[in-house]
Amino acid sequence: MRISIVTLSFDQGEFLERAMRSVLDQDHPDLEYIVVDPGSTDGSRAIIERHRHRLARVILDPDDGPADGLNRGLAAATGTLFGYINADDRLLPGALARVAAAFARDPLADVACGHGYIEDLRCGHRYRVNVSRPPVRPWALAFGGVATLQQGTFFRTAAVRAAGGFNPANRTCWDGELLAGLALAGARFTRIDAPLAVFTLHGRSISGTGRLEAQYRQDEARLFARLMGRGPAPGDGLRRLAARALKWGCNPDAAVWRLRRLLQPVQPLPGGGDGWGDGG
């Protein structure tokens, strides 16, 4: 199966080459790599040019934000499977081979969610484990009962298109809105029980700064209404607690790693193998 990967690049030259190599060095034989850069001025364009001969498509047109850029990459994709990583994130070795094998094992799956690491550069090069817990149900997503890592989540391209792709008006959680659309459409989710990617937090990332927190809260409220067909209601606090308890209670691996994160919030990335140890 051809796998189309899209990387969004905008003034992330500090990380971009690492991200691109993490995709280009995968061992999957049928890779289509698309890079979208609407106007970087920090040297990122030179990095892209160095690797252009290995890229299926480079899209340099201005766009209307990250979700619009992803839609442009999605429109150019010809693969059966689709994934996307930002320029400051990366795939782990062998990730795409695992993705292809998972979809081959489950021909009815629309989405496959793998595990991964959260790299927090705000406190040095340190890592935390993220364990995914599909399937994604609308009510569970609305109440925080779902654990996924965007960089380790892959899709059937047709399912993403059928769900409407990415919402260009969403500037904070377009990945979550895509999951919401898929969940509402009845998409079938499966889990890849292995680490696939690394999500990087740093001082200039949206998640790392909280600079769009007010907008995020508005998007979160809108997605809740879309998923539940209503606004807030009495008892939602208890429903949220129940959903999160179910998330960890039904996923022993995640519960173990959650406890470890509470006791020791950051860990060095283990060396050798896939670095997962006994938690995956």
C-alpha positions as CSV (number, residue, x, y, z in Angstrom):
1,M,0.0,0.0,0.0
2,R,1.3,3.4,-0.9
3,I,1.5,5.7,2.2
4,S,1.3,9.4,1.7
5,I,2.9,11.6,4.4
6,V,2.4,15.3,4.6
7,T,4.8,17.6,6.6
8,L,3.8,21.2,7.3
9,S,6.8,23.5,7.3
10,F,6.7,27.1,8.5
11,D,9.7,28.7,10.0
12,Q,10.7,25.5,11.9
13,G,14.1,25.1,10.2
14,E,15.7,24.2,13.5
15,F,13.8,20.9,13.4
16,L,12.8,20.4,9.8
17,E,15.7,18.3,8.5
18,R,15.3,15.9,11.4
19,A,11.6,15.5,10.6
20,M,12.2,15.0,6.9
21,R,14.9,12.4,7.4
22,S,12.7,10.5,9.8
23,V,10.2,10.1,7.0
24,L,12.6,9.7,4.0
25,D,14.6,7.0,5.9
26,Q,11.6,4.8,6.5
27,D,11.9,1.3,5.1
28,H,8.4,1.2,3.6
29,P,8.9,0.6,-0.2
30,D,6.0,2.7,-1.4
31,L,6.2,6.2,0.2
32,E,4.8,9.4,-1.1
33,Y,6.2,12.4,0.8
34,I,4.7,15.8,0.4
35,V,6.0,18.9,2.0
36,V,3.9,22.1,2.4
37,D,5.6,25.4,3.1
38,P,3.5,28.5,2.6
39,G,6.3,31.0,3.1
40,S,9.2,30.2,5.5
41,T,11.9,32.8,5.8
42,D,14.3,31.0,8.2
43,G,16.2,28.8,5.8
44,S,13.6,26.0,5.7
45,R,13.2,26.4,1.9
46,A,16.9,25.6,1.4
47,I,16.5,22.4,3.5
48,I,13.5,21.4,1.4
49,E,15.5,22.0,-1.8
50,R,18.3,19.8,-0.6
51,H,15.8,16.9,-0.4
52,R,13.5,17.8,-3.3
53,H,14.7,14.9,-5.5
54,R,13.3,12.5,-2.9
55,L,10.0,14.3,-2.5
56,A,6.9,13.4,-4.4
57,R,5.5,17.0,-4.2
58,V,6.5,20.3,-2.8
59,I,3.7,22.9,-2.3
60,L,5.0,26.4,-1.7
61,D,1.7,28.4,-2.3
62,P,0.5,30.7,0.5
63,D,-2.3,29.1,2.5
64,D,-4.9,30.1,5.1
65,G,-3.3,28.4,8.1
66,P,-2.2,24.9,9.1
67,A,-5.5,23.1,8.4
68,D,-5.7,24.7,4.9
69,G,-2.1,23.6,4.3
70,L,-2.9,20.0,5.3
71,N,-5.9,20.1,3.0
72,R,-3.6,21.1,0.1
73,G,-1.3,18.2,0.9
74,L,-4.3,15.8,1.2
75,A,-5.5,16.9,-2.2
76,A,-2.2,16.0,-3.7
77,A,-2.0,12.6,-2.0
78,T,-2.4,9.5,-4.1
79,G,-1.7,6.9,-1.4
80,T,-4.2,4.4,0.0
81,L,-3.0,5.5,3.5
82,F,-2.4,9.0,4.9
83,G,-0.4,10.5,7.7
84,Y,1.0,13.9,8.7
85,I,3.7,15.2,11.0
86,N,4.7,18.8,11.7
87,A,8.2,20.0,10.9
88,D,9.1,19.9,14.6
89,D,8.0,16.2,15.1
90,R,9.3,13.0,13.7
91,L,8.6,9.3,13.0
92,L,10.5,6.5,14.6
93,P,12.4,3.9,12.5
94,G,10.2,1.2,11.1
95,A,7.0,3.2,11.8
96,L,5.5,3.0,8.3
97,A,6.2,-0.7,8.0
98,R,4.1,-1.2,11.1
99,V,1.4,1.0,9.8
100,A,1.2,-0.9,6.5
101,A,1.1,-4.3,8.4
102,A,-1.7,-3.0,10.7
103,F,-4.0,-2.0,7.8
104,A,-3.2,-5.3,6.0
105,R,-4.2,-7.2,9.1
106,D,-7.5,-5.3,9.4
107,P,-8.8,-4.4,5.9
108,L,-11.9,-2.7,7.4
109,A,-9.9,-0.3,9.6
110,D,-10.2,3.4,8.7
111,V,-7.8,4.7,11.4
112,A,-4.8,3.1,13.2
113,C,-3.4,4.7,16.4
114,G,0.1,3.9,17.6
115,H,2.0,4.9,20.7
116,G,4.8,7.3,20.9
117,Y,6.8,9.8,22.9
118,I,6.4,13.4,24.0
119,E,9.7,15.3,23.8
120,D,9.7,18.3,26.1
121,L,12.5,20.7,25.1
122,R,11.4,23.2,27.8
123,C,13.1,21.1,30.4
124,G,15.9,19.6,28.2
125,H,15.9,16.7,25.8
126,R,13.6,14.6,28.0
127,Y,10.8,12.2,27.0
128,R,7.5,10.9,28.3
129,V,5.5,8.0,27.0
130,N,2.2,8.4,25.3
131,V,0.0,5.2,25.0
132,S,-2.9,5.4,22.6
133,R,-6.3,4.0,23.5
134,P,-8.7,3.7,20.6
135,P,-11.4,3.1,19.5
136,V,-12.6,6.7,19.4
137,R,-16.3,7.1,20.2
138,P,-18.0,10.5,20.0
139,W,-19.0,10.6,23.6
140,A,-15.6,9.5,24.8
141,L,-13.9,12.1,22.7
142,A,-16.2,14.8,24.0
143,F,-15.4,14.0,27.6
144,G,-11.7,13.4,27.4
145,G,-11.9,9.6,27.4
146,V,-9.6,9.1,24.4
147,A,-5.8,8.9,24.2
148,T,-4.1,9.3,20.9
149,L,-0.9,10.7,19.5
150,Q,-1.5,12.7,16.3
151,Q,2.0,11.9,14.9
152,G,1.4,8.2,15.5
153,T,-2.1,8.1,14.0
154,F,-2.6,7.1,10.3
155,F,-5.7,6.9,8.1
156,R,-7.2,5.5,5.0
157,T,-7.0,8.5,2.7
158,A,-10.6,7.9,1.4
159,A,-11.9,8.0,5.0
160,V,-10.2,11.4,5.7
161,R,-11.7,12.8,2.5
162,A,-15.1,11.4,3.2
163,A,-15.0,13.1,6.6
164,G,-14.3,16.4,5.0
165,G,-10.6,16.7,5.6
166,F,-9.4,19.4,7.9
167,N,-11.4,22.5,9.0
168,P,-9.4,25.6,7.9
169,A,-11.2,27.7,10.5
170,N,-9.7,25.6,13.3
171,R,-6.3,27.1,14.3
172,T,-5.7,25.1,17.5
173,C,-7.0,21.5,17.3
174,W,-7.6,20.6,13.7
175,D,-6.3,17.1,14.4
176,G,-8.9,16.6,17.1
177,E,-11.6,17.9,14.8
178,L,-10.6,15.4,12.1
179,L,-11.0,12.6,14.7
180,A,-14.4,14.0,15.7
181,G,-15.5,13.9,12.1
182,L,-14.3,10.4,11.6
183,A,-15.9,9.2,14.9
184,L,-19.3,10.7,13.9
185,A,-19.0,9.1,10.5
186,G,-18.7,5.7,12.2
187,A,-15.0,5.1,11.3
188,R,-13.4,1.9,12.5
189,F,-10.3,2.4,14.7
190,T,-7.6,0.0,15.5
191,R,-4.5,0.1,17.7
192,I,-0.8,-0.4,16.7
193,D,0.8,-1.7,19.9
194,A,4.2,-0.1,19.3
195,P,5.7,3.4,19.4
196,L,5.6,5.2,16.0
197,A,6.5,8.8,16.5
198,V,7.7,11.7,18.7
199,F,5.7,14.8,19.4
200,T,7.9,17.8,20.4
201,L,7.0,20.5,22.8
202,H,9.1,23.7,22.8
203,G,8.8,27.4,23.5
204,R,7.4,28.3,20.1
205,S,4.9,25.5,19.6
206,I,1.2,26.0,20.1
207,S,1.0,23.3,22.8
208,G,4.3,24.6,24.4
209,T,3.3,28.2,24.9
210,G,-0.5,28.3,25.6
211,R,-0.6,31.4,23.4
212,L,-3.9,30.3,21.7
213,E,-5.5,29.0,24.9
214,A,-8.6,31.2,24.6
215,Q,-9.1,30.2,21.0
216,Y,-8.6,26.5,22.0
217,R,-11.3,26.7,24.6
218,Q,-13.7,28.1,22.0
219,D,-12.8,25.3,19.5
220,E,-13.1,22.7,22.3
221,A,-16.6,24.0,23.2
222,R,-17.6,23.9,19.5
223,L,-16.3,20.3,19.1
224,F,-18.2,19.2,22.2
225,A,-21.4,20.6,20.8
226,R,-20.7,18.8,17.5
227,L,-20.0,15.5,19.2
228,M,-22.8,15.6,21.7
229,G,-25.4,17.6,19.8
230,R,-25.8,20.0,22.8
231,G,-24.0,22.4,25.0
232,P,-22.8,21.9,28.6
233,A,-25.3,20.2,31.0
234,P,-25.5,19.4,34.7
235,G,-23.6,16.2,35.4
236,D,-21.0,16.8,32.7
237,G,-18.2,17.0,35.3
238,L,-19.0,13.5,36.5
239,R,-19.3,12.2,33.0
240,R,-15.9,13.6,32.3
241,L,-14.4,11.9,35.3
242,A,-16.1,8.6,34.3
243,A,-14.7,8.8,30.7
244,R,-11.2,9.5,31.9
245,A,-11.4,6.7,34.5
246,L,-12.6,4.3,31.7
247,K,-9.7,5.5,29.5
248,W,-7.1,4.4,31.9
249,G,-9.0,1.5,33.5
250,C,-9.6,-0.2,30.1
251,N,-6.0,0.3,29.1
252,P,-3.6,-1.2,31.7
253,D,-0.5,-0.2,29.7
254,A,-1.6,3.4,29.8
255,A,-2.4,3.2,33.5
256,V,1.1,1.9,34.3
257,W,2.8,4.6,32.2
258,R,0.5,7.3,33.7
259,L,1.6,6.3,37.2
260,R,5.2,6.4,36.1
261,R,4.7,9.9,34.6
262,L,3.2,11.1,37.9
263,L,6.1,9.6,39.9
264,Q,8.8,10.7,37.5
265,P,7.3,13.2,34.9
266,V,10.1,12.9,32.4
267,Q,12.4,10.1,31.3
268,P,15.4,9.8,29.0
269,L,14.4,8.1,25.7
270,P,15.6,4.5,26.2
271,G,18.3,3.3,23.8
272,G,18.2,0.3,21.7
273,G,15.3,-1.5,20.0
274,D,12.2,0.6,19.8
275,G,12.7,2.0,23.3
276,W,9.3,0.8,24.5
277,G,10.4,-1.6,27.3
278,D,7.6,-3.4,29.1
279,G,5.0,-0.6,28.6
280,G,3.9,-1.3,25.1
